[in-house]
Amino acid sequence: MAVSSHQENKPASPKLFGVKATRSVQLHKLLTRKSGVTLAQLQKTFGWQPHTARAAISAQRKAGYQIERSDSDKGSVYRVVRADTAA
């Protein structure tokens, strides 16, 4: 019997202080960077489709974060501007 050496290309799962961070925490960390994050970066990092990445950004908005979108040569860049205190 032959053993297959095929491995799936899974996105890397960064660790936070020895404990695996949730995708929500990882997403928030990317969004709070000074440079922000593009949809392409989210797709590559999490293995998501574009509509899933946009939905995750919307979920951050619903959680009370104000997300800014700006255009760049690499596409739309998203970043957290501030957390809404009313939410």
C-alpha positions in Angstrom: 0.0 0.0 0.0 1.4 3.4 -1.0 1.5 6.2 1.4 0.4 9.6 0.1 2.6 12.5 0.9 -0.2 15.0 -0.1 -0.8 17.7 2.5 -3.4 20.3 2.3 -2.3 23.9 2.3 -3.8 25.2 5.5 -3.3 28.8 6.6 -0.8 29.3 9.5 -2.4 29.6 12.9 -0.5 32.2 14.9 -0.1 31.6 18.6 -0.7 34.2 21.3 1.2 33.6 24.5 1.2 29.8 23.9 -2.6 29.7 23.5 -4.2 29.5 20.1 -5.9 32.8 19.4 -9.4 32.7 18.0 -10.0 33.9 14.5 -11.9 36.9 15.8 -8.8 37.9 17.9 -6.5 37.4 15.0 -8.8 39.4 12.7 -8.9 42.3 15.3 -5.2 42.3 15.6 -4.8 42.6 11.8 -7.4 45.4 11.6 -5.7 47.4 14.4 -2.3 47.5 12.7 -1.3 50.9 11.5 -1.2 49.6 7.9 -4.6 47.9 8.2 -5.4 44.8 6.2 -6.6 44.0 2.7 -9.1 41.4 1.7 -6.4 39.5 -0.2 -4.4 39.4 3.1 -7.4 38.1 5.0 -8.0 35.5 2.3 -4.5 34.3 2.5 -4.2 34.3 6.3 -7.5 32.5 7.0 -8.2 30.7 3.8 -11.4 32.6 3.3 -13.4 33.6 0.2 -13.8 37.3 -0.3 -17.5 37.3 0.9 -16.4 35.6 4.1 -13.7 38.2 4.8 -16.2 41.0 4.2 -18.7 39.3 6.5 -16.0 39.0 9.3 -15.3 42.7 8.9 -19.0 43.5 9.2 -19.1 41.3 12.4 -16.4 43.5 13.9 -18.5 46.6 13.1 -21.5 45.0 14.8 -19.3 44.3 17.8 -18.8 48.1 18.2 -15.7 48.9 16.2 -15.6 51.7 13.7 -13.9 50.3 10.6 -12.4 52.6 8.0 -12.0 51.6 4.4 -9.5 53.3 2.1 -8.3 52.6 -1.4 -4.7 51.7 -2.3 -2.9 50.2 -5.2 -3.4 46.8 -3.6 -7.1 47.2 -3.2 -9.3 48.3 -0.3 -7.5 48.5 3.1 -9.6 48.1 6.2 -8.5 49.3 9.7 -10.1 49.9 13.1 -10.4 53.7 13.7 -11.9 53.4 17.2 -14.3 51.4 19.3 -17.8 52.8 19.6 -18.6 53.4 23.3 -22.4 53.3 22.7 -22.3 49.7 21.6 
